[in-house]
Amino acid sequence: MTTIASGTDTLTRDALTVLQPGFPGTTAPDWLLRRLGEGLASVGLFGRNIASPEQLASLTAQLRAERDDVLVAIDEEGGDVTRLEVRTGSSFPGNHALGAVDDVSLTLEVAAELGRRLAECGVNLNWAPSADVNSNPANPVIGVRSFGADPGLVARHTAAYVTGLQSAGVAACTKHFPGHGDTAVDSHHALPRIDADPAVLTERELTPFRAAIAAGTRAVMSAHILVPALDPARPATLSPRILTTLLREELGYDGLIVTDGMEMQAVAATYGIERGSVLAVAAGADAICVGGGLADDETVRRLRDALVTAVRTGELPEQRLADAAERVRALARWTAPGRTAAAGTGEGTARAGRSAGRADVGLIAARRALRLTGDDVFTPLTDPPFVAALTPVANIAVGDETPWGVAAELGRLLPGTETGSFTGADAGHAALVAAGERRIVAVVRDEHRHPWMAAALDTVLTARPDTVVVEMGVPQAPPRGALHIATHGAARVCGRAAAEVIAAGTHA
């Protein structure tokens, strides 16, 4: 077991234990290793920390050389939100594609294979799955990260995902409690508000979380959203009514509660990260996630000192901080190598059979998720086309460094394929000029949310009705084009599955 540095008192150690900071670089900085020796028990990984599976395994080994029971967390949803494959695109489709297939055994298998790859790299806590019901089509931050708009569908696939991921020994962190699906604001930028009444919240937002708890999710992540029917004053992350009364007492959840990133503007702009972190722990959170944008020793010191001061001034009960730290340590014990699953549990059964998984299950799932309109009269392309990507601004959760679309995959099947990215009022005309006489494949992402994108597509289709349209977001707009392909996500495997149809006419 890890030896805590001498001179670190219990209160300071507990304050460090509840933090989940990020850090820059592909090796652990000296300050992080020092903090692990002083009591820090978790770290969070982002795309900036990962260059390859081999490098990631070396990094996690470096962390465990300092503290053998460290929780190494990552935001790896698969699909649009990937950190393992941030520079290439994911080998796994995201939740919306899995929901479109609606085969819970496939969802479990995808999650188990993803978990196996994380475990091989030394990651033992995944901030996934998203259990949000995407009931608002205008949602700018959830969208294809959700299994769908039906609470029952989202619930059964959330449970399957939790079971599959944890079968590999990687703790699931079901998010974003109590549900981020009915919002039109991104909490990275401002505080969203959900004005549903309690009955709707119970039957819609909470249904998937009840399923996740029944499936044994080891962690739940809170949302930075205001839900007046539950707490008119504070966002969920800072609300005792939501985290303690509802989640702990009414839903009976006893695992780790992790906050969403405390540097997100929904909390930071009003409360600041120090004050917000104190209020979150007091409300019932056990782990403070910080580091998506803030990743240095000074941030860790400030948050540690804020928690210690809050205890010493009586604002934060010392026992509440101690309980939070113990839940972090309990999860670390659960993830310890060589642990044995409880006999007779579904989780144990899944773990025992994980070696039989298919390495290509992500591509299989992506192919099954495709929905085609016009394929009965479509003739696959034989000449290299021009791929016009009508590109919206990526939300922060997805990031803009991860490639998406079909151009790369089409280029492998039809060498000579060219591409361009277009946005704004003149996007359609610009795409037509760039394409010249070549057949156009227009790639969109949430056409229904972007009037400029719909107008650009109108322009392209009016001039070139033989255009193939690939929708890689949530397919809400009516299908159009000589062939319309809905992939239900923008992962690399979704692009490959679509390219196979365009160039070869193959479809699962």
N, C-alpha and C positions, 0 to 999 in steps of 0.2 A: 504494500500500500504506500501511497505517496507520503513523504515526510514534509510537513509544512514548516517553512522557515521559522527558526526561533525568533521570538520577539513579536510574532503576529498574534494578537489577542483574538479571542473567540468572536467578538463583535465585528472586528475588522475582517476576519476570515469569512464570516457569514456574509458580510456585505459584498466581498469579492465573489463569493460562491454564486450569488444570484445573478451575476452579470454574464451576458453572452456577447462579448465584443467581437468585431471584425478586426482585420489588420491588413496592411498593404503587403504585396509581394508574394512570391512563390516559395519562400522559406520563412520560418518564424523569426520575427525580430527579437532582439535581446530583451526588450522590455516585456514582451509577451511571455517569454520563458521565465523571466523573473517573477511576473505576476502569478504564473502557474505554481511556482514554488511558494508563494505567499498565501495561496488559497483559491485563486481563480479556478473554476471547475469546468468552464465551457468556453468554446470559441465558435465563431460563425464564419463559414467560408462563402465566398462570392466568386464570380467569374475571374476577377483580378488575381485570385490565388491559384488558379488552375491552368496548367499548360498541357498536361497529359495525365493519363491514369498512373503512369509510373512516377511522375513527379509528385502527384497528389499522395500516393502511398508513402513516398519518402517524407513528405511534409507531415502527415499524420504520425508517422513513426518518430519524427523529431519531437512532436508535441508529447507523445506518450513516453519518450525517454525522460522527459521532465516530470510528467504526471501520468501514471499508467491508467488512471480511471477518468481521464478527461472526456467530456462530451464534445464530439466534433459534429457540429450542425451544418446543414447546407439547405439552400432553397432550390431543391431539384424536383420540380413538378413533372418533368418531361414536357413534351409539346413545346409551346412557345416559351416557357420559363425553364431554361436549362442553364446549369452552371458547369456540369461535367463536360458538356459539348458546346460551350458558349461560342466558340469560334467556327463551328461547323454546322450547328443545328442538331437537334436531338434525334437519337435512334428510336425514340418512343413517341407515339402520338399523345397529345394531352387529353385531359378529361372529356372535353366536348366530343372528340372522336370516339372515345370509349363509350360515352353515353349514347351516341348515334348508333353504335353497334348493338348496345344493350345486351351484352352477354357477360354476366357477372363472373363466370369462370375465366373469361378472357381478361377482364379487368384485374382479377386476382393474379393471373399469370404474368401480366405486364408489370404489375407492382412488385411481384416477387423477383422478377428478373432485374428490374431497376434496383431493388434493394440488394440483390446479390452483387451487382457491380459497385454499389456504394460501399458495401461491407468489404469487398476486396481492396478498396482504396483506403480503408480505415475510417470511414464515416459511419457514425452510429445513431444520428438523429437527423431526420429529414423534416423540414418545415413543409409538409404536404400530408394529405391531400387537401385541396380546396373543397369544402363541403357547402359552398355558397350556392343557393338556388338563383340562377340568373333570370329572375322574373322581370327585370327592367331591360328591354332591348337596347336602351341608350347607355347602359353601364359601360364606362370607359376603362375600367381596370380589371373586371372579372371576365366577362365574355367567354372565350373558349377555354378559360381556366376552370369553368364550371362543367359538371356533367350534363347540365341542361336546366330547363325551366320547370320541370315537374318534380315536386318534393320527394315523391316515392322513388322515382328513378335515381335522383341524386342520393337518396338514403341508401339504397341497396348497393350502388357502386362505391359510395364512400366506405361502407362496411367491408366490401370486398377488397378495396385498395388497402385499407388499414391492415386487414388480415394478411394480404400478400406481402406487403412491405415488412411487417413485423415477423413474418415467417423466415426472413433472411437475417433476423437479429438487429434490424434497424428500426428504431422507435419512430412511429408515425406522430406527426403533430398536425392534427386536424384544425383547419382554419376556415374563415375568420369569424370567431364567435362574437355575437350571436347570429351572424349572417350578413354578408356584404353584397348580396345579389341585387337588392332593390335600391341601388344608388345610382345617381347620375353625376357624381363627383368622385374624383380619385383622391383617396386619403393621403397620398404622397404630397398633394398640393394644398388641400383644404379639408375641413371637417364635413364629411357627408352626413346626411340626416335621413332616417327612415321613419315615415309617419304612419306606418301600419298599426292597426289596433292589436290588442293582446291576442285575440283569437286567431288572427291571420299569422302573427308571429309564431304562435304555438304550432299551427298546422303546416306552415310553410318553412320559415327559417329554422326552427328548432328540430324538425323531423330528422334531417341528416345528422345532426349532432347527437341526438338520442341513439341513432343507429351506430355512430362511431363509438360512443361510450359503451354500448352493448357489445361491440366487437373488440373492446379492450384497448382503444387508443391510449398510448402512453403519455401523450401530451395534447394540449389544445392551445391554439393561438388566439388571442383576443383581437378584436377589430377596433380601430380608431374611428368609430361611428357613433353618432348620437341617435338614440332610440327613445324618444320621449315617453312612449307607452311603458317603458321599463325604468327609465331614469331621465327626467327632463333636464337635469343639470349637467351631468358629466358623461363624456364618451365611455363606451363599454370598457376600455382598458383601465379607466380610472374609477369605475363604478362598483362599490361594494354590493349594491343591489343586483348587478348583472353577474359579477364574477363569483361572489360568495353565496348570496341568497339563491340566485337562479341556478348557476352552474354547479356549485358544490352541493347545496342543500336540496333544491327541488329536482335537479337532474341526477343527483347522486354521484357526481364525478369526483374522484379522489386522486387523480394523477397530476402531472405537472401542468401548470398554466404559464404559458410564455406570451409575452407581449409582442405585438407587431413592432417594427422598427421605431424606436422612440425619437429618432431624428426626423420622422415624417411630420410634415407641417400640420396635420390634423391635431397633433398634440404639442409639438415643439413650438409652434407659432403662438400658442396661447399660454402654455404652462412652462415652457422650457424643458430641457431633457432632465435636469436635476430634480426639479419640483415634480415633473411628470413621473419620474421613476419612483420617487417616494410615495406619491399618491397611488401608483399602480400596485406596489407591494402592499401598501395599507389596504387596498381594495381586495386583495386576494391573489394577485399575480405572484409567481414564484421565480420567474426568470425574466430579466430585462434584456431584450434584444436591441443591440445598438451596434452600428458598424457598417450599414449599407453606404452611408455617406461620411460617417465619423469613425475613424479607425486609428486611434493613437493612444499612447500611454496617458496623456493629459485627460482625455475623455474618461478613461477608466478611473483615474484618480479622483476626478470631480464627482463621478457617480458614487464611487465608494464612500467618499467623504460626506456626500449629501445624505446617504443612508445612515451612516454612523451618527452624524449630527442629529438627524431626525429621531433616532432612538434616544440619544442623550437628552434631547429637549422634550421628550415625551410625545412627539407627534406620531411616531411609529412605534407600536409596541415591540419590545425586544423579542417576545415569543413569536410574533408574526414573522419577523425576519428569520428567526431560528427555524421555524416550521418551513418557510420557503426554501432555505438552504438545505434542509433535510430532504425535501422532495427532489431537489437537484441531485443530491447524492444517491437517493433511492433509484432514480432513473439510471444513473451511472452504474449502479450495481446490476440493474436489469440488463444493461448492454454489455456487461463484462464478458470477455471471450470465454467460451466453454460453458456458459450457463445452460441449464437444462430447462426446457419448457415444462409447464405443469402437465402432468399426464392426463390424457383424455381431452385436452382442449383442441378446438379447431385450429388454433394457432400452431400447436405442436404438430398436428397432423400435416399442416401445410409445410412446416419447416422440414419435416422428415422427407417430404417429396420434392423439395425445391431443386435437387440436382437433376430432375427429369425435365426441367424447363427448356424452352426453345430459345436459342440466342437470337433468332430472327423474329421473335414474337411481336416486336414493335412494328416491323414492316407488315406482317400478317394483319395486325390490327388496323394499320393505316389503310391498307387495301380494302378491308371490310367496311371501313367507315365512309368510303366514297359514296356520294349520291350523284347520279348522272341524269341529265335531261338532254334529250336529243341524240343519245348514243345509238338509237335504232337506225338513224340515217347518216351518222357521221362516218367518214372515211379517215382512218389514221393518216397522219402526215408522213410524207416521205422526204420532203425537202426541209432544210433547217428554217425555222420560223424566226420572227422577231418577237421577243417577250417584252411586253410593255407592263412594267410593274407600277401600278398606281399606288404610291407609297404614302401612308399616313404617318404621323409622328408616333413613334412607339411609346407606350407607357413605361414608367420607370421599372416596374416589376419585370417586364420583358427585356428592356434594354435595347439599345440600337446597334450593339456590336454583333448580335447573332444574325447570321444571314437567313433569309427566308425566300420563298418563291419556288419557281419550277425551272428557272433558266439553267442552273448548274446541272440538274438531273436530265433535262432535255438535251443539253449539250453533250452529255455522254451517249445518248441514244441517237441524236442527230447532230453530228459534228458540224460546226459552222453556225450554230444557233447564236444569235446576238441578243443583247438585252439593253434596256435603259430604264431608269427610274424617273417617274414624273409625278408632280404634285401641283396643286393650285388650279386657278381658273383656266389656264391655257393647256392643261395637261393632255387633254384629248387631241388637240391640234398638233401639239409637239410630238406626241406618240405616232401620229399618222405620218408626219414628216420624217421622223427617224426610221420608221419601218420601211418606207419606200414601197416597193412592189411585193415585199415578203409577206407571207401569211402572218397574221397577228395572233398572239396568245396574250390576252389581257388578264393580268393577275390583280385581284382586289382583296381587300381585307376589311370586313365590316362595311360594305357599300352603304348599308342603310343608315349608318351613323355619319356619313361624310357627303354632304350635298355636292361638293366639288367633284368627288369621285364618281357619283352617279351621273353627273353632267358630262364628265370626261368619257365615261363609258357610252353614253348616248351619242356623243360625237363620233367615237370610233365605230360603233355599230351602224350608225347611219351611213357612213362612208364605206365600211367594210363589214357587211352582214355575215361574212364567213368567219368572223373572228371567234376564236375559242375563249370562253371566259372561265377563269378559275377563281372561285371564292374561297379564301383561306381563313376567313373569320367566321362569325356566326351567320349562317345563311338566312337572312330575314327578307331581303329584297327578292322579287320574283325572278326566277331563272330566265336568262336570255343569252343569245349567242347561238352560233351553229352547234356548239356543244357547251353545256354548262356543267362544271364539275365543282361540287361542294366537298371540300376536304375536311371541314370542321377543325381546322387548326393549321398552323404554319410550320410545323416541325419538318426537318429534312426528310423524314420518311413519308410525310404527307405529300411533299413535293415530288418525291420519287414515285409514289403510287399514282399521282395525277399524270406525271410524265409518261408512265407506262401506257396509260390509256390514250394519251394524245399521239404517241409515236408508234405504239404497237397494238393498240386496241384491246389490251389485256385488262381484265378486271376480275377481282375475286368474287 
